Amino acid sequence: MIHYDSRKINPKDVFLSIDKGSRFISPSLLNKCSSVIKLTKEEVYPYLTDLWGLDMSKIKIIGITGTNGKTTVSYLVQQILNECNIKNRLIGTINSNLTTPEMFDLLENIKDMQAKNETHLIMEVSSIGITEKRIHGLTFAVKCLTNITQDHLDYHKTFKHYVESKFKFLNLPGPTVFPKDYKRIPINFPTQLKGKFNLFNIQAAYAIALALNISKPTIEKALEHAIPPKGRFQYIKTSNPFNIIVDYAHTPDGLTNILKEARRLTDKNLIVVFGAGGDRDKLKRPLMGKAADDLADIIVLTSDNPRSEVPEEIMKDIQAGISRSDMLTITDREEAIRKALQIAKRGDTIVIAGKGHENYQILHDKTIHFDDVEIVMKYSK
């Protein structure tokens, strides 16, 4: 076997040392593995495609980048391909540890795809994945940009660098779908996805499918019945006389879009429960606070994934964008959700934002099981 993760090395395995991977080469590792092969990230693609005999011409890769909407668009594209009986695979936020996996893991997936006669790979392409050369060497059948708003400035430092990283991918050879292209597509058929932001997601998926030469009737048939992925504007059915929506929104733009759509569906008060991730872009925290301040009637600030940061300090950063003083600040996320359910009345809508599909919470010293939907069901009548 060959691995790039030194923790997975078993006796007689080959250790693939990629760039900084050389720091994990220890005497004990050398005694365990059969050999060490040192490569740069740029060399991984040609090395593994040759080693594994991959015929990359048989795989059509659809790459979707953007601040928001990547996951929903990729799921919609998959449902269109399923309608065509095209064997495919999807890689992204919901089913991968990294939104865009390392090249080794991507090619390992493609190796498995070829063994199973799968022909289309739909993947989310993150700005960090682009910058760290995780897609270096891949050829894309079609690329799509959903949108660009602020995110990941903890990594990129400036918005300019963040945008530039996206265009390193978008400027690769091959057809590219931009918002100015897909927003021109009329959607004159019913869909199960609600909200203007989901209209854009539907249009983007439609444009990608057209670029793949799929017929309009087939695209529209698939999109009529398509459903969003878990944790994306997900309605939670309970016996409560108010709406409950769980969403992954974790950026200012994402939270704004979700709250605007929730407001349209709300007869009375709009309640939002949210926080912000620790060890991530701090500049977006007050902007998220302002979005909640502008659009929600009741704000319940809580923890997201605090990681190494103190949750109360993260909430203070968010509060800098909030003008009101009557918000609730409850560090324990479970208790915050319980409180929101307790104060909600008939005709209200609760939006629980930030974690969506995630079934864990990353604390300073451990990761625990945590699912917003499960907590809602636990305290619902």
N, C-alpha and C positions, 0 to 999 in steps of 0.2 A: 504493500500500500504506500501511497504517497500523501503527505500532509504538509500544510504550511503552518499549522497550529502545533507548537511543540508539546502541548498538553495531550494531544491525541496520538503521539508517537508510541508505537509498540515495537518490541524487538524485531529487527530486520526491516522495519519501515524505512522509507526515504523521507528525509526532512527537506522541504523546499523552503529555503531561506530567501524571503522576498524583502529587499531593501533593508529596513531596520530589524528584520527578523534575525539578523546575525547576532543580535545581543542575547538571544535565547540559546545560542550554541554553547553548551557547557560540557565539561568532561563526562558527566552522567548521560547527557543526550548523545554524545558521540559514541559512548559505550553501548547504548541501546540501539541506535539506528544503524542501518547498513551503509548509508552514505548521506552526504549533505550536498545539495545543489543550490548555488547562489544565483539569484536572478534579480533584475530590476523589475519594477511593475510593468514596464513596457515590454519586457521579454516573456512575461507569463503567458500571454495569448498565443504567440507562435509556438512556444515550447509545448504547451498542453494540447493544442489542436493537433500538433504533429504526433505527440506521444500517444494520445487517445484515438488518433485517426478520425477526427471529427470532420464531417463534410458540412461546413457552415453554409454552403449554398442551398442546403435543404431546409434551413431554418429562417423564417421571416421574423425579425425582431421589431416589435412596436414599442417605442420609447416615449414615455409621457413625463414631462417635467412641469414645474410650476409650484407656487407657494401653497395653493389650496386646490382641491379637486382631483389630484392625481389618482387617489384610490378609487373614487367613484367612477371616474372616466375609464380606468382600467377594467373595473368590474363590468361596466356597460359594454365595452369592447368585447370582453370575454363572452358575454351573453349573446352578442351578435354572431361571434364566431361559432358558438354552440348551435345557434339557429341554422348555420350553414353546414353543420356536422364536420367542422374543421377541428381536428385534434390540437389542443393548445394547452399552454401552461401560463399561469400568472404569478409574478413575483413582486412583492411590495410590502407596504407597511404592516398589513394585517398578518401575513404569513412568513415574514422574514425578520431575523434579529436586526438586520440593517435594512433600511428602505431599499437601498441599492447594494446588494452583497458584493463582496470582494470577487475579483475576476475568477479565482480558483473555484469558488462556490457557484458562480454563474455558469462556468464551463462544465462543472460537474452536473449541474442541472441539465444542460444541453446534451451532455453525454447520455443521461438517462432519458431525455426526450427522444433522442434518436433511436434508442433501444425500444421505445414504446411507439414509434412512428408518429410522434407529435411534431407538427410542422410550424406552429406559430408560438412565439414567446412574447407575452405582454409584460412589460416591466416599468415600474416607477423609477425615474432617474432623478436622484437628488443632487442638489448643488454640491454637497460634501462628497458624494460618490463621484461626481465629475472631477472635482478638484483633486481628489485622491487617486485619480486614474483607474477607478474600478471598472470603467467601460472601455478602456483603451484597447483598440483593435477590433471592436465590434462594428459591424455594418448594420444599419437600421433600414428596414423597409419603409418605415414612416416614423417621423418624430412629431411630437405635439407639445405646444406650450399652452397650459391652461390660463395662467395669469402670473403676475409678479407683484407681490407686496412684501413688506418687511418680515424677515425671519432669519434665524441662524446668524445674527450679527455677533454672537459670542464666538463663532468660528470664523466668519468672513471679515469681521471688524468694521467693514463699511458696506453700505448698500450697493455702491458701485462694484465692488468686488463680487458681491452676491449675484448681481445681474450679469456680470462678465462670465461668471462660472456657468450660468445657464446657457449663454450663447456659445460657449465652447462646444457644447453638445448640439445646439440647434444649428450651428454653422457646419456641422459634418455633412458629407455628401448625402443626397437623397431628399425625397419630398418632406416638407415641413408644414404643419398646420399651425397657424397663428390665430389668436382671438379674432383679428379682423377678418379672417377667412371663415371660421366656423360660425360666428355670430350672424352671418348673412343667411344661414340655412333656416328656412321656415319650418316650424314644427306644427303641423296641422293635424295631429293625431293625439289621442289621449295617452297619458303615461301615468305610472304609479309614483313618480317622484315629484315631490312638492317643492315650490320655491323657485325664485328667479335664478339663484345660484345653480340649482339643479337643471334649469333650462339650459344654461351655458354648458353644463356637463354633458347633457344629452346632445347638444349641438356639436360639441367637441368629438364625442364618440361617433356621431353620424359622419363627421368630416373624415375621421380616421378610416372608417369603414369604406367610404367612397374612395379614399386613396389606395385601399386594398382591392379595389375593383369589385366590391360587393354591391349587388343591385339595390336600388332604393326600396322596392317592396319588401325585400328580405330584411333590410335594416329597420324599416318602420315596424314590421311585424315583431321583430325581436325587442325593440325599444318600447312598444306598447305594453309588453308584459314584464319588462326588466324591473328588477328590484335593486335598491341600493345595498351596499355592504353593511355589515353590522356596525352600529355606532355612528352612522352618518344620518343625522336628522331622523333618528329612530324613535318612533312612537312606542311607548310602553303601555300595553293594555292592562289596566287595573280596574277595580270597581270604584275608584275615586271619581268624584264629580268634576275633575279638572284634568287638563292635558299634562302629560309628562314626556319630555323629549330628551334623549341622550345624544350628545354629539361630540365629535373629536376636536371641534374648534379650539385651537390653541394659539392663534395669532390674532392681532387686532382686526384684520380684515375678515378672517373666518368668524370671529365672534360677532362682529357687526352684521354680517350676512345672516347668520343664524338667528340673531335677535330680531332683525327686521322682519324675517319671514315668520317667526313665532308671534310677533306683534300683530301681524295680519290675521292670525288664526285665534287670537285671544279676545274674549269678550270683556274681561276685566283686567286683573293685575298680571303683569309679566314678572316672574321671579327667576333670577339667574343664580346658579351655584357654580362657582369656578375659582380657579387659582392660576398659578403659573409654575412651570417646571423649574426646578433648581439647577444650577450649573449650566444654564442656557441664557439666551439673549435677554439681558436685564432691561435694555432700552424699550422693549415692547410691553413691559409690564404696566407702566402708567397709561399707555395707549389702550391696553385692554381694559383698564379701569375706566377710562373715559368712554369707551364703547358701551360698557355696562351702565355708566352714569347717564348717558344720553338716551338709552333705549329701554332700560328696565325700570320697573316700579319698585322692586325690592331686590336688594343685592345681598347675597350670602357669600362672603369671601371664605375660602378654605384652602387646604393643601391640594396640590396636584401630585407630582413626583418630586418631593423636595430635594432628594439626593443628599449632597453634603451640606446644603444650606439650611439655615434655621427657618422653619416655615413662617414664623411671625415676621421675619425680616422681608421675606418674599411678599407677604401680604401688605407690608408697609410700602413697598415699592409700587404695588398696584394701587394702593390708596392715594398715592400722589396724583393720580389722574381722576380722582373722584371728588366732587365738590360737596356732596352731601355728608352728613354726619350720622345718619340713622341706619347705616348698613350694619349687618351682622357679621362678625368675624369669629369663625369657629374653626380652629386648627384641625380637629379630627374630621376627616372627610365624611365618614359614616354618620357622625352626629350632625354635620351640616346638612346632609341630604335628609336625614330624619326630621330636622327642624323645618326645612322647606316644605316637606309633606305635611307637617303639623300645622303650619300657618296658612297653607293654601286653602282657598275657598272655591265654591262652585263658580265655574267660568274662568278661573285663572289658568295660567300655563306656567309650568316649571321647566326651565332649560338647565340641564346638568351638563356642563361643558368641560372639555379639556382632555378627557381620557377615552371616550368613545368605546372602541372595541377592546381596549386594554383590560386584562383580567389580573392585573398586578399593580402594586404601588411601591415605588423605589424610595426607601427611607435612608437615613444617613448610615445605618449600620446593617440593613437587611432589606430584602425584597419580600413583600407579603402578598398573599392572594387578595385581590380587591377588584370587584366588578360593580360598576355603578348600577347596572340593571338588577343584579342580585340584591343590592342594598335597597333599591326601590321596592322590589317585591317583598323583601323582609318586613318593611314597615308600612306596606299598603294594606288597606282595609279589605 
